[in-house]
Amino acid sequence: MPLITTIYCKGTGGSTTTALGLAAIAPPAWRPVVVECDPAGGDLMRQHRLSPAPSLVDLAAASRARHAADGIEVFTAVERQLRLRHHPVDLVVAPPSGAQTRAALGELTRPGNTTLTHAERLVVADCGRWDPDSPVRPLLAAANAVLVLTRSRTEELTHLREHLADLVDLVSGHLVVLLAPGGTYPPGEVADAIAGYVTGELAADPASLRIAGPLPADRRAAGILAGDLLPGRRWRRLPLLVSLSRLLEDLAPVLIGPVSAQVSDREVLR
């Protein structure tokens, strides 16, 4: 099964909300799990009032003892189950301490450790703010899809442009610039500008990345995913969740394969 990573450039945020939303609407057969890999430390433990352990630190320890390459499921003992109304979402939370998280990432991204890249399930890794020296570089390099969140504002697109050359070279899977709410420029204009930069300045194939979004400004869905609001009966049909569902359907061919990509709206949104 595949790996999706979510990151953001300076000023945007939304990586954790996006990762949790994708796992919440993914088909149960994919066995999605959110893994907090933000080198600055995790947020889900605090937002959803979860106990400090088990965490990413325990996943790293389990991966040392039982290698994913041997076909042994290492998530079972360390994952939590967050319930959004009656819908379970599996999580591996990171401790709030950035130092502990970075130490765990050092183990999980070392050569030969395939815990996050060859799991028998869909892994959605929240990798936080992007930095060229980030310890999550190996995860982005191995991911089937890398989602880079940014708003279509001059200052944030400038930050994105500073990192595009590195990201285009690093990412071997699908690189998606995902427009967050609150932008200024229309998506088509952003797509043309980025394609021109990739072709003219980087001398790369413009097909090496795509533009998606913008995501809707949906305070209710964001509040539910952040643990601030209780989900109603039809919470999975809120605009943000519907938009993420469509994104996941678009990515399905590179995640699961052409056959499994035929996922109906009823399966994703039920």
C-alpha beads as a LAMMPS data file, in Angstrom:
LAMMPS data file: protein, C-alpha beads

270 atoms
269 bonds

1 atom types
1 bond types

-500.0 500.0 xlo xhi
-500.0 500.0 ylo yhi
-500.0 500.0 zlo zhi

Masses

1 110.0

Atoms # bond

1 1 1 0.000 0.000 0.000
2 1 1 1.135 3.568 -0.572
3 1 1 2.505 6.529 1.318
4 1 1 1.101 10.077 1.117
5 1 1 3.005 12.913 2.756
6 1 1 1.653 16.368 3.544
7 1 1 3.888 19.400 4.024
8 1 1 3.545 23.160 3.909
9 1 1 5.847 26.034 3.129
10 1 1 6.335 29.027 5.410
11 1 1 3.126 30.787 6.367
12 1 1 0.473 28.286 5.306
13 1 1 -0.094 25.446 7.788
14 1 1 -2.929 22.945 7.468
15 1 1 -0.756 19.860 7.052
16 1 1 -2.230 18.012 10.046
17 1 1 -5.829 18.864 9.152
18 1 1 -5.285 17.685 5.566
19 1 1 -3.638 14.419 6.618
20 1 1 -6.385 13.610 9.109
21 1 1 -9.096 14.543 6.611
22 1 1 -7.638 12.270 3.932
23 1 1 -7.501 9.317 6.324
24 1 1 -11.030 10.025 7.529
25 1 1 -12.553 9.757 4.049
26 1 1 -10.324 6.993 2.607
27 1 1 -12.057 3.649 1.918
28 1 1 -11.831 1.392 4.999
29 1 1 -10.388 -1.380 2.815
30 1 1 -7.242 0.722 2.431
31 1 1 -6.769 0.636 6.240
32 1 1 -5.612 4.259 6.418
33 1 1 -3.433 5.421 9.292
34 1 1 -2.244 8.952 10.040
35 1 1 1.353 9.115 11.254
36 1 1 2.547 12.421 12.698
37 1 1 6.064 12.973 11.387
38 1 1 6.371 16.714 12.005
39 1 1 9.969 17.327 13.170
40 1 1 8.681 20.180 15.342
41 1 1 6.498 17.777 17.339
42 1 1 2.892 16.637 17.120
43 1 1 -0.441 18.398 17.644
44 1 1 -2.984 15.571 17.610
45 1 1 -2.196 14.407 21.141
46 1 1 -3.080 17.814 22.548
47 1 1 -5.958 18.604 20.183
48 1 1 -7.813 15.362 20.857
49 1 1 -6.730 15.007 24.496
50 1 1 -4.895 11.730 24.035
51 1 1 -2.497 10.158 26.517
52 1 1 1.264 10.621 25.906
53 1 1 1.903 6.983 25.017
54 1 1 2.087 5.086 22.798
55 1 1 3.511 7.455 20.207
56 1 1 5.860 7.727 17.239
57 1 1 8.687 6.934 19.635
58 1 1 7.117 3.533 20.314
59 1 1 6.639 2.931 16.580
60 1 1 10.345 3.579 16.059
61 1 1 11.209 1.142 18.839
62 1 1 8.859 -1.486 17.409
63 1 1 10.405 -1.042 13.964
64 1 1 13.822 -1.875 15.377
65 1 1 12.553 -5.123 16.861
66 1 1 10.237 -6.191 14.039
67 1 1 11.062 -5.122 10.526
68 1 1 8.224 -4.289 8.156
69 1 1 10.234 -6.000 5.426
70 1 1 9.551 -9.285 7.221
71 1 1 5.838 -8.784 6.656
72 1 1 5.065 -8.158 10.341
73 1 1 2.544 -5.436 11.158
74 1 1 4.270 -3.006 13.525
75 1 1 1.462 -0.467 13.844
76 1 1 -0.941 -2.592 15.868
77 1 1 0.636 -2.055 19.293
78 1 1 1.207 1.688 18.958
79 1 1 -1.686 3.163 16.989
80 1 1 -4.680 4.907 18.574
81 1 1 -8.202 4.991 17.259
82 1 1 -9.821 8.401 17.087
83 1 1 -13.583 8.224 16.637
84 1 1 -15.261 10.934 14.597
85 1 1 -18.869 10.207 15.502
86 1 1 -19.028 6.470 14.678
87 1 1 -16.150 6.487 12.208
88 1 1 -12.753 5.232 13.469
89 1 1 -9.515 6.854 12.282
90 1 1 -6.231 5.146 13.181
91 1 1 -3.413 7.411 14.393
92 1 1 0.217 7.229 15.406
93 1 1 0.769 10.501 17.235
94 1 1 4.052 12.296 17.718
95 1 1 5.058 13.625 21.126
96 1 1 4.879 17.409 21.508
97 1 1 8.664 17.446 21.903
98 1 1 10.442 18.097 18.632
99 1 1 13.612 16.451 19.960
100 1 1 11.819 13.150 20.651
101 1 1 10.069 13.259 17.292
102 1 1 13.280 13.898 15.374
103 1 1 14.999 11.028 17.185
104 1 1 12.156 8.688 16.226
105 1 1 12.268 9.907 12.626
106 1 1 15.968 9.130 12.529
107 1 1 15.150 5.465 13.149
108 1 1 12.083 5.328 10.900
109 1 1 13.928 6.868 7.931
110 1 1 17.223 5.033 8.211
111 1 1 18.201 2.875 5.208
112 1 1 16.503 -0.494 5.372
113 1 1 13.636 0.573 7.628
114 1 1 10.506 0.205 5.506
115 1 1 7.907 0.640 8.259
116 1 1 6.350 3.752 6.695
117 1 1 6.996 2.945 3.054
118 1 1 5.912 -0.694 2.757
119 1 1 3.106 -1.014 5.264
120 1 1 0.129 -3.180 4.339
121 1 1 -2.091 -0.114 4.478
122 1 1 -2.390 3.506 3.357
123 1 1 -0.003 5.637 5.423
124 1 1 -0.722 9.385 5.497
125 1 1 2.326 11.089 7.016
126 1 1 1.932 14.630 8.338
127 1 1 5.438 16.024 7.818
128 1 1 4.772 19.602 8.910
129 1 1 6.672 22.627 7.666
130 1 1 9.114 21.918 4.861
131 1 1 12.782 22.691 5.311
132 1 1 15.567 21.517 2.960
133 1 1 17.390 19.968 5.938
134 1 1 14.271 18.268 7.311
135 1 1 14.703 14.681 8.550
136 1 1 11.581 13.748 6.541
137 1 1 13.454 14.049 3.227
138 1 1 13.638 10.234 2.826
139 1 1 9.858 9.990 3.294
140 1 1 9.181 12.558 0.568
141 1 1 11.611 10.789 -1.738
142 1 1 9.824 7.454 -1.216
143 1 1 6.225 8.737 -1.177
144 1 1 3.708 7.875 -3.868
145 1 1 2.269 11.378 -3.502
146 1 1 3.591 14.538 -1.828
147 1 1 1.050 17.277 -1.108
148 1 1 2.515 20.766 -0.648
149 1 1 0.023 23.175 0.906
150 1 1 0.212 26.856 0.044
151 1 1 -2.164 29.757 -0.395
152 1 1 -2.201 31.628 -3.675
153 1 1 -0.759 34.778 -2.169
154 1 1 2.350 36.528 -3.409
155 1 1 4.451 35.964 -0.285
156 1 1 3.521 32.288 0.082
157 1 1 3.992 31.489 -3.605
158 1 1 7.409 33.138 -3.318
159 1 1 8.313 30.756 -0.478
160 1 1 7.059 27.833 -2.567
161 1 1 9.145 28.924 -5.542
162 1 1 12.266 28.928 -3.340
163 1 1 11.757 25.215 -2.633
164 1 1 10.400 23.934 -5.936
165 1 1 13.746 23.026 -7.481
166 1 1 14.637 20.892 -4.461
167 1 1 11.210 19.262 -4.323
168 1 1 11.068 18.485 -8.047
169 1 1 14.481 16.777 -7.798
170 1 1 13.639 14.949 -4.567
171 1 1 10.144 13.636 -5.191
172 1 1 9.901 10.584 -7.438
173 1 1 6.152 10.136 -6.937
174 1 1 3.291 12.526 -7.592
175 1 1 4.075 16.114 -6.520
176 1 1 0.905 18.127 -5.897
177 1 1 0.727 21.805 -4.994
178 1 1 -2.498 21.903 -2.986
179 1 1 -3.985 25.392 -2.737
180 1 1 -5.272 26.170 0.737
181 1 1 -8.200 28.511 1.479
182 1 1 -7.654 32.246 1.538
183 1 1 -5.742 32.770 -1.690
184 1 1 -5.691 35.809 -3.955
185 1 1 -4.981 34.417 -7.410
186 1 1 -7.178 31.972 -9.381
187 1 1 -5.900 28.385 -9.675
188 1 1 -5.426 28.618 -13.448
189 1 1 -3.159 31.626 -13.093
190 1 1 -1.136 29.894 -10.393
191 1 1 -0.831 26.750 -12.531
192 1 1 0.398 28.732 -15.548
193 1 1 2.954 30.635 -13.467
194 1 1 4.335 27.499 -11.816
195 1 1 4.421 25.566 -15.101
196 1 1 6.332 28.439 -16.705
197 1 1 8.818 28.486 -13.843
198 1 1 9.321 24.705 -13.895
199 1 1 9.843 24.701 -17.664
200 1 1 11.833 27.897 -18.066
201 1 1 13.894 28.138 -14.883
202 1 1 14.228 24.524 -13.794
203 1 1 14.262 22.979 -17.282
204 1 1 12.004 20.244 -15.911
205 1 1 8.889 18.569 -17.237
206 1 1 5.843 20.629 -16.169
207 1 1 4.027 17.307 -15.763
208 1 1 6.333 16.626 -12.797
209 1 1 3.824 18.463 -10.617
210 1 1 0.191 19.473 -10.677
211 1 1 -1.965 22.101 -9.030
212 1 1 -5.038 21.055 -7.026
213 1 1 -7.674 23.013 -5.123
214 1 1 -8.290 25.462 -3.766
215 1 1 -9.677 23.725 -0.711
216 1 1 -12.851 25.364 0.601
217 1 1 -12.826 27.574 3.671
218 1 1 -14.790 25.178 5.869
219 1 1 -14.532 26.161 9.522
220 1 1 -16.874 23.434 10.705
221 1 1 -14.900 20.602 9.115
222 1 1 -11.609 22.121 10.268
223 1 1 -13.012 22.414 13.804
224 1 1 -14.102 18.769 13.799
225 1 1 -10.698 17.567 12.608
226 1 1 -8.970 19.777 15.196
227 1 1 -11.067 18.348 18.015
228 1 1 -12.893 21.612 18.713
229 1 1 -16.345 20.592 17.417
230 1 1 -18.408 17.426 17.584
231 1 1 -19.196 15.872 14.194
232 1 1 -22.818 15.768 13.119
233 1 1 -24.510 12.886 11.352
234 1 1 -23.425 14.022 7.874
235 1 1 -20.008 15.436 8.782
236 1 1 -18.268 13.548 5.969
237 1 1 -20.296 15.538 3.448
238 1 1 -18.984 18.875 4.628
239 1 1 -17.245 20.836 1.814
240 1 1 -13.665 20.239 3.001
241 1 1 -14.171 16.477 3.315
242 1 1 -15.856 16.293 -0.095
243 1 1 -12.959 18.221 -1.644
244 1 1 -10.379 15.908 -0.040
245 1 1 -12.400 12.914 -1.198
246 1 1 -12.179 14.116 -4.796
247 1 1 -8.441 14.687 -4.419
248 1 1 -8.003 11.148 -3.121
249 1 1 -9.983 9.774 -6.057
250 1 1 -7.742 11.709 -8.458
251 1 1 -4.666 10.248 -6.774
252 1 1 -6.022 6.697 -6.578
253 1 1 -4.309 5.469 -9.793
254 1 1 -0.858 6.357 -8.423
255 1 1 -1.707 5.149 -4.928
256 1 1 -3.439 1.831 -5.369
257 1 1 -3.461 1.066 -9.096
258 1 1 -5.978 1.311 -11.944
259 1 1 -8.287 -1.423 -10.661
260 1 1 -8.604 -0.157 -7.094
261 1 1 -8.863 3.394 -8.373
262 1 1 -12.479 2.764 -9.347
263 1 1 -13.835 4.036 -6.031
264 1 1 -17.338 5.420 -6.088
265 1 1 -18.460 8.512 -4.208
266 1 1 -20.663 6.241 -2.133
267 1 1 -17.636 4.220 -0.947
268 1 1 -15.510 7.244 -0.131
269 1 1 -18.178 9.402 1.480
270 1 1 -20.415 6.930 3.250

Bonds

1 1 1 2
2 1 2 3
3 1 3 4
4 1 4 5
5 1 5 6
6 1 6 7
7 1 7 8
8 1 8 9
9 1 9 10
10 1 10 11
11 1 11 12
12 1 12 13
13 1 13 14
14 1 14 15
15 1 15 16
16 1 16 17
17 1 17 18
18 1 18 19
19 1 19 20
20 1 20 21
21 1 21 22
22 1 22 23
23 1 23 24
24 1 24 25
25 1 25 26
26 1 26 27
27 1 27 28
28 1 28 29
29 1 29 30
30 1 30 31
31 1 31 32
32 1 32 33
33 1 33 34
34 1 34 35
35 1 35 36
36 1 36 37
37 1 37 38
38 1 38 39
39 1 39 40
40 1 40 41
41 1 41 42
42 1 42 43
43 1 43 44
44 1 44 45
45 1 45 46
46 1 46 47
47 1 47 48
48 1 48 49
49 1 49 50
50 1 50 51
51 1 51 52
52 1 52 53
53 1 53 54
54 1 54 55
55 1 55 56
56 1 56 57
57 1 57 58
58 1 58 59
59 1 59 60
60 1 60 61
61 1 61 62
62 1 62 63
63 1 63 64
64 1 64 65
65 1 65 66
66 1 66 67
67 1 67 68
68 1 68 69
69 1 69 70
70 1 70 71
71 1 71 72
72 1 72 73
73 1 73 74
74 1 74 75
75 1 75 76
76 1 76 77
77 1 77 78
78 1 78 79
79 1 79 80
80 1 80 81
81 1 81 82
82 1 82 83
83 1 83 84
84 1 84 85
85 1 85 86
86 1 86 87
87 1 87 88
88 1 88 89
89 1 89 90
90 1 90 91
91 1 91 92
92 1 92 93
93 1 93 94
94 1 94 95
95 1 95 96
96 1 96 97
97 1 97 98
98 1 98 99
99 1 99 100
100 1 100 101
101 1 101 102
102 1 102 103
103 1 103 104
104 1 104 105
105 1 105 106
106 1 106 107
107 1 107 108
108 1 108 109
109 1 109 110
110 1 110 111
111 1 111 112
112 1 112 113
113 1 113 114
114 1 114 115
115 1 115 116
116 1 116 117
117 1 117 118
118 1 118 119
119 1 119 120
120 1 120 121
121 1 121 122
122 1 122 123
123 1 123 124
124 1 124 125
125 1 125 126
126 1 126 127
127 1 127 128
128 1 128 129
129 1 129 130
130 1 130 131
131 1 131 132
132 1 132 133
133 1 133 134
134 1 134 135
135 1 135 136
136 1 136 137
137 1 137 138
138 1 138 139
139 1 139 140
140 1 140 141
141 1 141 142
142 1 142 143
143 1 143 144
144 1 144 145
145 1 145 146
146 1 146 147
147 1 147 148
148 1 148 149
149 1 149 150
150 1 150 151
151 1 151 152
152 1 152 153
153 1 153 154
154 1 154 155
155 1 155 156
156 1 156 157
157 1 157 158
158 1 158 159
159 1 159 160
160 1 160 161
161 1 161 162
162 1 162 163
163 1 163 164
164 1 164 165
165 1 165 166
166 1 166 167
167 1 167 168
168 1 168 169
169 1 169 170
170 1 170 171
171 1 171 172
172 1 172 173
173 1 173 174
174 1 174 175
175 1 175 176
176 1 176 177
177 1 177 178
178 1 178 179
179 1 179 180
180 1 180 181
181 1 181 182
182 1 182 183
183 1 183 184
184 1 184 185
185 1 185 186
186 1 186 187
187 1 187 188
188 1 188 189
189 1 189 190
190 1 190 191
191 1 191 192
192 1 192 193
193 1 193 194
194 1 194 195
195 1 195 196
196 1 196 197
197 1 197 198
198 1 198 199
199 1 199 200
200 1 200 201
201 1 201 202
202 1 202 203
203 1 203 204
204 1 204 205
205 1 205 206
206 1 206 207
207 1 207 208
208 1 208 209
209 1 209 210
210 1 210 211
211 1 211 212
212 1 212 213
213 1 213 214
214 1 214 215
215 1 215 216
216 1 216 217
217 1 217 218
218 1 218 219
219 1 219 220
220 1 220 221
221 1 221 222
222 1 222 223
223 1 223 224
224 1 224 225
225 1 225 226
226 1 226 227
227 1 227 228
228 1 228 229
229 1 229 230
230 1 230 231
231 1 231 232
232 1 232 233
233 1 233 234
234 1 234 235
235 1 235 236
236 1 236 237
237 1 237 238
238 1 238 239
239 1 239 240
240 1 240 241
241 1 241 242
242 1 242 243
243 1 243 244
244 1 244 245
245 1 245 246
246 1 246 247
247 1 247 248
248 1 248 249
249 1 249 250
250 1 250 251
251 1 251 252
252 1 252 253
253 1 253 254
254 1 254 255
255 1 255 256
256 1 256 257
257 1 257 258
258 1 258 259
259 1 259 260
260 1 260 261
261 1 261 262
262 1 262 263
263 1 263 264
264 1 264 265
265 1 265 266
266 1 266 267
267 1 267 268
268 1 268 269
269 1 269 270
